[in-house]
Amino acid sequence: MQDDDKQQDTSVDPRSFTDKRILEEHSREEVERWRKEADERHKHWMSVMHNSYGRD
């Protein structure tokens, strides 16, 4: 019984359900804009993290 549960867990990707649900509720353009904004914010955060100002 436990082997069946483990097999089922690895075959289900929760992101696909989430992405599908989001795309049903929002336009593809809106979702793409959010992804681009998140990527830009991540790049900015990484540049802040690697900034040596104030470390010396």
C-alpha positions, -999 to +999 in steps of 0.1 A: +000+000+000+028+024+009+046+017-024+015+028-044+013+060-024+050+068-031+046+061-068+016+084-070+034+112-052+063+112-076+041+111-107+020+142-097+036+176-103+018+202-082+031+230-104+011+218-134-021+220-114-012+254-101-002+268-135-033+254-151-055+269-124-038+303-126-041+304-164-078+296-161-082+326-138-058+351-154-047+358-190-015+344-203-001+379-208-007+388-172+010+356-160+040+363-183+042+399-170+043+385-134+070+361-143+091+388-159+086+411-129+096+383-105+127+376-126+137+413-126+132+415-088+153+384-083+181+398-104+180+430-085+181+412-052+211+391-063+229+423-073+223+437-038+235+405-022+267+406-042+274+443-036+305+447-015+295+482-003+298+484+035+315+451+040+350+464+044 
